[in-house]
Amino acid sequence: MRNEWWQSYGGVWPWATGFGRRRFFESGEPRLAILSLLSEGPKHGYQIMKEMEERSGGLYRASAGSVYPTLQQLEDEELIRADQQEGKRVYSITDAGRQELAKDPDAVRRIWQRAENWGEWGHCMNPETLHILKPLGSLSKAAWQAVSRVGGKPEGEERLREILERARRELEELR
């Protein structure tokens, strides 16, 4: 159960720092993500970077230093091609690129599922919300400590669930 929930968020809460933090992309995933985006239609580098950011709710920001070398590598491997349009290099996927993308459709699905999960948090993470991080951290710590104290005691676990559900409902009712 815990592992399914944890994995649904890509193994980490996107806003977590320190413990458990990992990069957005695993090894080899940036190239699959770019191929996937280009399979939807031709794009220039900046469009690719913007779309990656949008799909993660702004929590992942691709840099030119990571995207353009990957585009060059994909072009060298003849998985994409670049054409000049209105003074910009516009990239398109080739048939070989589509074949490469089709080798592991589950990996592509996982990338965009992770982006969607991160995106769910992205709309909440802005300068106006940063002041609540410390009390939120304290609340989380207290909840985890309570779990360790009442774990295995059905009446304690039920009481803890009631407290957390009541807090969630009250927070959702705030306008």
C-alpha positions, 0 to 999 in steps of 0.5 A: 500500500505505502509503496503504491502511494509513494510511487504514484508521486514518483517516489518523492513529493516534488516539494521535498528537500533533502531526504528523499529528493531526486531529479525529475528525470532518471537516466535516459528519460530526457531523450524519451520526453523530447521524442514524445513531445516531438511525436506530437508535432514539430517544435523549437527548443524553447517550445520543448523547454516551456512544455516540460515546465508546463507539464510539471506545473512549473516545478521542473524547468529544463535548461538550454544546457540540458535540452540542446545537447540532447537535441543534438544527440538525437539529431546525430542518431537520426532520431530527429531532424532540424529544419530552419523556419523563420530563423529558428531551428525546428525539430521533428521526429523521424521514423527511426525516432518513432520506432525508438519511442515505441520500444518502451511506451511504459517509460514514456507513460511514467515520465508524463504521469510523474510530470502530472503528479508534480503539476498537481503541486505546482499551482500551490508552490509560489512565493505567497505560500512559502510562509506556511512551509515551516508550520506544515513541516511541524504538522507533518512531523507531529503526524509521523511521530503520532503514527509511530506511537499508535502504530498497531493499536487500532483505537489509536490509528482510528483516532489519528485518521479522524484528526487528519481527516477533520484537518483536511476537511477544514482546510478544504473549506477555507475560502 
